[in-house]
Amino acid sequence: MILDYEPGDKVTNPNNKEWGIGQVQSIINGKVTINFENVGKKVINSENIKIEKINR
């Protein structure tokens, strides 16, 4: 699986919009570490949770 994310990208989690905008910190073995503005750092399994890139 190829992920279209890299550190520094801005993303949202459509199922948890209250988390706010997140910034990708790292991607290791399909696990994406994201620092969200409202809930802090989350480690997302990209195979189970959909995140959307924000193009700004």
C-alpha positions in Angstrom: 0.0 0.0 0.0 1.4 3.4 -1.0 0.4 6.3 1.2 0.1 9.7 -0.3 1.3 11.5 2.8 4.6 12.8 4.0 5.7 14.6 7.2 4.3 18.2 7.3 1.1 17.4 5.4 -2.1 18.8 6.8 -4.9 16.2 7.2 -8.3 15.6 8.8 -10.0 12.5 10.1 -13.5 12.7 8.5 -15.0 10.4 11.3 -13.6 12.6 14.0 -13.9 16.2 12.7 -13.8 17.5 16.3 -10.1 16.5 16.4 -9.4 19.5 14.1 -6.6 19.8 11.6 -3.6 17.5 12.1 -0.1 17.6 10.8 1.6 14.4 9.8 4.7 13.8 12.0 5.9 10.4 10.7 4.9 7.3 8.7 6.3 4.0 9.8 5.0 0.6 8.6 1.6 2.0 7.7 1.2 3.8 11.0 0.8 7.5 10.6 1.6 9.7 13.6 -0.4 12.9 13.4 -0.5 15.9 15.8 -4.1 17.2 15.9 -4.9 20.7 17.1 -7.7 19.7 19.5 -6.6 16.2 20.8 -2.8 16.2 20.4 -0.8 13.3 19.0 -2.6 10.2 17.6 -1.1 7.2 15.9 -3.4 6.1 13.1 -3.4 2.7 11.4 -3.8 3.8 7.8 -5.4 0.5 6.8 -8.3 0.9 9.3 -8.8 4.6 9.6 -9.3 7.0 6.6 -7.6 10.4 6.8 -7.9 13.1 4.2 -5.2 15.4 3.0 -6.0 19.1 3.0 -4.7 21.0 0.0 -3.9 24.5 1.0 
